[in-house]
Amino acid sequence: MPRFGFNKNTVLAGKIFNIFNILNLIDTTIIQMLYFLSIESIEGIFSNLKGGIFMASLKEKFASKLGPVRDQVRTHIKEHGDVKISDVTVAQAYGGMRGVKCMVTETSALDPFEGIRFRGYNIPQLREKLPKAPGGKEPLPEGIFYLLLTGELPNEEDVQDITNEWRARSALPDYLIDVLNAIPNDTHPMTQFSTGILTLQKDSIFSQKYREGISKMEYWDPMFEDVMNLLAKLPAIASYIYRKSYKNNEHIPADPNLDWGGNFAHMVGIEGEEFKELMRLYLVLHSDHEGGNVSAHTTHLVGSALSDAYYSLSAGMNGLAGPLHGLANQEVLRWVMNLMEELGGVPDKEQLTKYCWDTLNSGQVIPGYGHAVLRQTDPRYVAQRDFALKHLGEDDIFTVVSALYDIVPPILEEQGKAKNPWPNVDAHSGVLLLHYGVTEYDFYTVFFGASRAIGVLSSLIWDRALGLAIERPKSVTSEWIAEQLKG
Ligand code: CMX
């Protein structure tokens, strides 16, 4: 029996859920059959079926979107496969493939100056248009998942359905708790998080169905089930790690009345509506950043070998744990706290300037500044700053973070190395988490990871739905490049 998560409700909910899953499977198969028979108004026919025993679901919605995109991709490859969309220079081959257009991600797109758009919507639009918790002002993460997966804005009911579904799938099995308990508490939380995700792999439905010989056309279906099961459990895994590592192994049961993000905040142990609102916003903002960043690309790459969602996400989380990527959020706070300790509180402009130069001159980066693609202040930074201005009031660390916003960009410009001197998402998240009492910086990247899972796992479902190939780019040796340069 599971012993953590929504235990009491889970057994009954699980049984009901399994019945609906079977119905959904029948449902989805019908939709696919209709599509392949070229019957146009699938949704219309489907809504008639729904009036009977069938219940509308996210899976059905996704299935109804599949056909046209599959057709488009087929046409792109078959009729325009030779059209060139990118060139690669020697500098790009050595320089982390910056700017090389060589992969497809449907869920979001990043403009260097405007920032991220999720299925065409920018961050202010998402904050306005996605459904909120009762009385809340920030968007619910369930909504961004719906949007990334289907390309459509959800209504309140769509979001509530996802909350309910994730709640029903959220219990952690005993064997996972045993593995987490066996990991030393001083192991970095990201190592624990990645291990927890990987441990669940034994229950992968995709792996099981693959072994049974499922058709390629249906890969997305068990992948969808794995993704839903995994996303449902992430807040409980993360909170378990937090309470085990920092709060004497005293755990907080899930609150069945709360949404995914609100319940995450509750299980971590920070009460109050403001922190729940922060969590919801945070989990939306960090969810997706197109396909080339390390966590997204790693998840996609590993998945391209038909590794299941557990293998793929665990690998993606290992990439997120690097200090140049997601770990930068803990590095920012550590750096800011060190400077405040060294300089005795809130420093003046001159002291801050000197501290920044000292950091650079000692060969380190200024964490939270710069970006591989962005060439402006990250709109995710702006959204978090907006939240801070609304809610934080007098806060010394926020004062320092704000002062750095004025001081760091001209310094990086003067140094002349960084292509983008502006702050990224990680420059602001720590001060917010710390303000509400999450004082353990090492945990910050786990919040990022739970959020990033929403985006990269939505993409993984699309990867399997579109039959994207195993990745195998060509590498060359420096000797080969030297030969080419000889002409
Ligand atoms: N401080 C000091 N130097 C910086 C810098 C910063 N914040 N940002 C970039 N540079 C340096 C690079 O280290 C590089 O130096 P070398 O030529 O000596 O190698 C040079 O400027 C050029 O780098 P770039 O092309 O502008 O940036 P990259 O695409 O190579 O790297 C990033 C992007 C984010 C890794 C880099 O800006 C950085 O290290 N920033 C600090 C760490 C950070 O905040 N990471 C989080 C990014 C967001 C996320 O993924 O979560």
Residues whose N, C-alpha, C, O or C-beta is under 5 A from the ligand:
A	BS01	CMX	P323 L324 H325 G326 A328 Q364 V365 I366 P367 G368 Y369 G370 H371 A372 K417 A418 K419 N420 N424 D426
